[in-house]
Amino acid sequence: MKPATGRKRPPRLVARFVAISWRDLAVSFGPILLIAAVAVWVAVRLIQPAPPSTLTISAGPEGSTFWNAAQKYKTILARNRITLNVLASEGSLQNLKRLSDPKSDVDVGFVQDGVAPGPASEGLMSLGSVAYVPLAIFYHGPTVTRLSEFKGQRLAVGAEGSGTRELALALLKANGIEPGGATKLLPLSGDDAAAALISGKVDAAFLAGDSAQPAVMGKLYRTPNVQFYDFTQADAYTRRFPYLTQLEMPMGAFDLGKNLPSAPIHMVAPTAELVARDSLHPALSDLLIEAAREVHGKANILQRAGEFPAPLAHDFPISDDAARYYKSGKSFLYRVLPFWLASLADRLLVVVVPLIVLLVPALRLVPSLYAWRVKSRIYRWYGALIAIERSALSEHSATERASLIERLDAIEESVNGLKMPLAYADQFYVLREHIGFVRQRLTQAREAQRDDTNDDANDESGDAPGTQTGAADDATAPKAPSAADNTAANEAAEIGETPGGAGRKPY
């Protein structure tokens, strides 16, 4: 058995090298993933939900123009798997009331301009005007040039709640004719009003919408003793009532061969708007405008092809989605993909775009963060090393030196236990070389101090005989040393000896 030397066992090298430090990678990439997750959560909270598969429209009386238009809408939307429920109504006023009622399930409806009071438009928006609603006035008797000339007569102004009645009352009021006066305002509309006019039960009939279709107007125009009112003041009416548009019935519109009418007839007409709640999904807004373009975009006697739908908003503000559609059409996704797939991709983009914006620059920081994490495990020991080296260069006792060596041993043991990626192995070994360098400085200082200690011990052992001899000489006869003796003593000190064999060292 080998005798114990008292020296400390050298530290073991248990360091491991790995391809990637997953812990450092997780710590570097973790905050970025957390930020991305928060961004996704915010996007999901703000993202527009999937468009509903069912819509409800309030149209008009069964068999009316707008009822038939709504049925065509239903067929068109079914191509994109959207179910449209069509509700019959008395007209624009009831459509507006349904849209304004939060408890109603109506999503969209046809509303004639001029019938909506101010507060009723809150929470509603327009997808655009879809058609003119021309007002045609037929009357008995001599030619009338102003509506005020109908004062005191029997007038069929439309059924209660109809857009025709609202428009007729507004125009008559502007001419000094109001309900309750001498003029009888009868709630007759459509065929009933035309029949009453022909039979002489009323003096004039206000017809609009379905009642003012070219076939009906042509029939009444040919009726004896019935005249078609010409709005000679049409320009003034359109300025007084901004929701009105001036129209012109062209010559020969009813009969080209007989040239009926024989002269252009001026008319006024409000537009019918496709009104929706402001909660309508943008994708459904596009579909409804497309349907309106297919249904209402054809030419007729009073409108040109492609004139409707149009962003002509009067009583209701045009929606942002509708304005975008009229300006640039459908988005790219809805142009190239089926509706349901485009809707899904559109919602996914809301999530993907924030991720790309955050992750692309963030991923560029990951390598730097990873390198900093790994190198910090190496660099953090240099502060302790420089402190030990500074202490080694200063005056210190044996106990302090032993403490420094213990600190250095602890550093070396910790470093030898590191788990390092292979890419940073060179820096690991550089650190170990620096630890060895500091250890060498400490060892050199310890050996130098040991030599000094041995020299001191030799000096003390040489001083004891010399002192006794000197004391004896002093007791007999004191004698001052000569110059030769001093020279010899100095030479002896350089080789560690004294004259006379004593190991004396001068101070």
LINDA-V349710 format. One record per backbone hydrogen bond with DSSP energy under -1.0 kcal/mol. NH is the residue of the N-H (numbers start at 0). CO is the residue of the C=O. E is the energy in kcal/mol with one decimal. If there is no record, write none. Layout:
nh	co	e
NH	CO	E
NH	CO	E
//
This chain:
nh	co	e
15	417	-1.9
17	419	-2.2
21	19	-1.1
24	20	-2.4
25	21	-2.6
26	22	-2.3
27	23	-2.3
28	24	-2.6
29	25	-2.4
32	28	-2.2
33	29	-2.4
34	30	-2.5
35	31	-2.6
36	32	-2.5
37	33	-2.2
38	34	-2.4
39	35	-2.5
40	36	-2.4
41	37	-2.6
42	38	-2.5
43	39	-2.8
44	40	-2.2
45	41	-2.0
46	42	-1.7
54	82	-2.9
56	84	-3.1
57	107	-2.1
58	86	-2.6
63	60	-2.3
67	63	-2.6
68	64	-2.2
69	65	-2.3
70	66	-1.8
71	67	-1.7
72	68	-2.2
73	69	-2.2
74	70	-1.6
75	71	-2.2
76	72	-2.9
77	73	-1.5
78	75	-1.1
79	76	-1.5
80	77	-1.5
81	76	-1.9
82	52	-3.2
84	54	-3.5
86	56	-3.0
92	160	-1.1
94	90	-2.1
95	91	-2.6
96	92	-2.3
97	93	-2.3
98	94	-2.1
99	95	-2.1
100	96	-1.0
103	100	-1.5
106	55	-2.4
107	55	-1.8
108	274	-2.4
109	57	-1.5
110	272	-2.4
112	270	-2.6
114	111	-1.3
120	117	-1.6
121	118	-1.6
123	120	-1.8
124	275	-3.0
125	316	-3.0
126	273	-3.1
128	309	-2.7
129	271	-3.1
132	269	-3.1
134	267	-2.4
135	206	-3.4
137	204	-2.0
138	226	-1.9
139	202	-2.2
148	145	-1.6
149	146	-2.2
150	147	-1.3
152	149	-1.9
154	183	-3.3
155	203	-2.5
156	185	-2.0
157	187	-1.7
161	158	-1.8
165	161	-1.6
166	162	-2.2
167	163	-2.6
168	164	-2.6
169	165	-1.7
170	166	-2.3
171	167	-2.6
172	168	-2.3
173	169	-1.5
174	171	-1.1
175	172	-1.8
176	171	-2.8
180	177	-1.3
183	152	-1.7
185	154	-3.4
187	185	-2.1
191	188	-1.2
193	189	-2.1
194	190	-2.8
195	191	-2.3
196	192	-1.9
197	193	-2.4
198	194	-2.3
200	195	-2.3
201	195	-1.2
202	153	-2.2
203	153	-1.5
204	137	-2.6
205	155	-3.2
206	135	-3.0
210	207	-1.6
211	208	-1.3
212	209	-1.1
216	212	-2.6
217	213	-2.6
218	214	-1.9
219	215	-2.3
220	216	-2.5
221	217	-1.4
225	222	-1.4
226	138	-2.9
228	136	-3.5
230	265	-2.3
231	229	-2.0
233	230	-1.6
236	232	-2.1
237	233	-2.4
238	234	-1.3
239	235	-2.2
240	236	-3.0
243	240	-2.4
244	268	-2.3
246	266	-2.6
248	264	-3.3
251	260	-2.2
252	249	-1.6
253	259	-2.4
254	259	-2.0
259	254	-2.5
264	248	-2.0
266	246	-2.7
268	244	-1.8
271	130	-2.7
272	110	-3.0
273	127	-2.5
274	108	-2.7
275	124	-3.0
276	106	-1.6
277	122	-2.2
279	276	-1.8
284	280	-1.9
285	281	-1.9
286	282	-1.7
287	283	-2.6
288	284	-2.1
289	285	-2.3
290	286	-2.4
291	287	-2.6
292	288	-2.3
293	289	-1.9
294	290	-2.3
295	291	-3.2
299	302	-2.2
305	296	-3.2
306	303	-1.7
309	128	-2.1
311	309	-2.5
318	125	-2.4
322	318	-2.6
323	319	-2.3
324	320	-2.1
325	321	-2.8
326	322	-1.5
327	323	-2.7
328	324	-2.5
334	330	-1.2
335	331	-1.8
336	332	-2.1
341	337	-3.1
342	338	-2.5
343	339	-1.7
344	340	-2.7
345	341	-2.5
346	342	-1.7
347	343	-2.1
348	344	-2.0
351	347	-3.0
352	348	-2.6
354	350	-1.4
355	351	-2.6
356	352	-2.7
357	353	-2.1
358	354	-3.6
359	355	-2.0
361	357	-1.5
362	358	-3.6
364	361	-1.3
368	364	-2.7
369	365	-3.0
370	366	-2.7
371	367	-2.5
372	368	-2.3
373	369	-2.3
374	370	-2.9
375	371	-2.0
377	374	-1.1
378	374	-3.3
379	375	-1.6
380	377	-1.5
381	378	-1.3
384	380	-2.1
385	381	-2.4
386	382	-1.4
387	383	-2.1
388	384	-2.6
389	385	-2.2
390	386	-1.8
391	387	-2.1
392	388	-1.5
400	396	-2.3
401	397	-2.3
402	398	-1.9
403	399	-2.1
404	400	-2.2
405	401	-2.1
406	402	-2.2
407	403	-2.4
408	404	-2.6
409	405	-2.3
410	406	-2.1
411	407	-2.6
412	408	-2.5
413	409	-2.2
414	410	-2.7
415	411	-2.6
417	414	-1.9
419	15	-2.9
421	17	-2.5
423	420	-1.7
424	421	-1.8
427	423	-1.5
428	424	-2.2
429	425	-2.0
430	426	-2.0
431	427	-1.8
432	428	-2.2
433	429	-2.0
434	430	-2.2
435	431	-2.3
436	432	-2.0
437	433	-2.2
438	434	-2.2
439	435	-2.2
440	436	-1.9
441	437	-2.2
442	438	-2.5
443	439	-2.7
444	440	-2.2
445	441	-2.2
446	442	-2.6
447	443	-2.4
448	444	-2.1
449	445	-2.1
450	446	-2.4
451	447	-2.1
452	448	-2.1
453	449	-2.5
454	450	-2.6
455	451	-2.2
456	452	-2.3
457	453	-2.4
458	454	-2.3
459	455	-2.2
460	456	-2.0
461	457	-1.8
462	458	-1.8
466	462	-1.6
467	463	-1.4
468	464	-2.3
469	465	-2.2
470	466	-1.9
471	467	-1.8
472	468	-2.5
473	469	-2.3
474	470	-1.5
475	471	-1.4
476	472	-2.4
485	481	-1.7
486	482	-2.0
487	483	-2.3
488	484	-2.2
489	485	-2.2
490	486	-2.1
491	487	-2.1
492	488	-2.0
493	489	-1.4
496	491	-3.6
500	497	-1.8
503	501	-2.0
//
